């Protein structure tokens, strides 16, 4: 008499920390990355003049106060450069940001499903995404924001890398 033994493997349980990382990435890539890009595209024409007016006024006030060098002046000057470049390339910048946001979300979803390939997709996409402002807007004007963005991406990549042992 032959005995058939059927074994059923329990599905892998996703660690709580990985779930938290995925939710934070969903908020970052989906909320800030995708939704903000679409919102910015939809409202840019109406908000551009007021933003430019505020930055120009701020520069004038800094110059009158004798603060025409230094961090605040340079930041305001960079803000004007960014706004001008955004007005020239708004469609391209929005399209690229939306593409990277969707690819990043795909990587997050894959990691949420415990697929290791999601980590590699997320990592590549987010490091290239940090370069978008440097390439499409202005290298000097976007450097500070890109450095901060790169630091955040690096933190998340390290935290996700620590969770790779739970992924297939």
Helices and strands as residue ranges (DSSP letters): H 16-25, I 26-35, H 36-64, H 71-112, H 117-136, H 139-161, G 164-166
